[in-house]
Amino acid sequence: MATKKNPKLMKTEFSLSASQGKSVFIAGSFNQWNLSAHPLKQDKKGVWKISLPLGSGRYEYRFLVDGQWQNDPNCSSFIENPFGTLNCLRVVE
């Protein structure tokens, strides 16, 4: 009997340079905008990083730095959100 394979998940890196930040989280369509589900870890250079296993698709996201929303300065695609600001858009293929 054939078993159905799970969709392939790819490690997807997110990073933000915020050396003065005390806490950085990422929230988005991949975690139902859960503000505390994915904390980033800070490296020695002050860059906050996380690697998430994501399947192919389009994902909206933003960073939460010390309680303040911040967009990814490395992101080149944005989509308007219902709050009158922009969400970052990451396409995983």
C-alpha positions in Angstrom: 0.0 0.0 0.0 1.4 3.4 -1.0 1.8 6.0 1.6 1.2 9.6 0.9 4.4 11.7 1.4 4.3 14.8 3.4 5.0 18.0 1.5 8.7 18.8 1.4 9.7 21.3 4.1 12.7 23.5 3.4 14.8 25.3 6.0 14.0 29.0 5.5 16.3 31.5 7.1 15.1 34.8 8.6 17.4 37.4 10.1 17.3 40.9 11.4 20.1 43.2 12.5 18.9 44.7 15.7 21.9 44.8 18.1 20.1 47.0 20.6 17.0 44.7 20.7 16.3 42.8 23.9 13.8 40.3 22.3 12.9 39.5 18.7 10.1 37.3 17.5 8.8 36.5 14.1 5.1 36.2 13.4 3.3 35.4 10.2 0.9 33.3 8.2 3.1 30.3 8.9 2.3 30.4 12.7 -1.2 32.1 12.7 0.5 35.4 13.7 1.4 33.9 17.1 3.6 36.6 18.7 5.5 34.3 21.0 5.8 31.0 19.0 9.2 31.8 17.3 11.8 33.7 19.2 15.0 34.6 17.3 18.4 34.0 18.7 21.0 36.7 18.6 24.5 36.0 17.4 27.8 37.6 18.5 27.4 40.3 15.8 24.0 41.4 17.0 22.1 39.7 14.2 18.9 37.9 15.3 18.3 34.6 13.3 15.8 31.8 13.0 15.4 28.9 10.6 11.9 27.6 10.0 10.8 24.5 8.2 8.4 25.8 5.6 6.6 24.1 2.7 6.4 25.8 -0.7 4.0 28.7 -0.7 3.7 32.4 0.0 4.1 33.6 3.5 3.4 37.0 5.1 5.5 37.9 8.1 6.8 40.7 10.3 9.3 40.9 13.2 8.3 42.0 16.7 11.3 43.8 18.3 10.8 44.7 21.9 7.0 44.7 21.4 7.2 46.9 18.2 6.4 45.7 14.7 9.3 46.0 12.3 9.6 44.9 8.6 12.5 42.9 7.3 14.9 45.4 5.6 16.2 42.5 3.5 12.7 41.8 2.0 11.9 43.2 -1.4 8.2 42.1 -1.6 5.4 43.6 0.5 1.7 43.2 0.8 -0.8 45.6 2.4 -2.4 44.3 5.6 -5.8 45.2 7.2 -4.0 47.6 9.6 -2.9 50.0 6.9 0.8 48.9 7.1 2.8 46.4 5.0 3.7 42.8 5.7 6.8 41.3 4.3 6.2 38.5 1.7 8.5 35.5 1.4 7.9 32.9 -1.4 9.3 29.5 -0.7 9.6 27.2 -3.8 
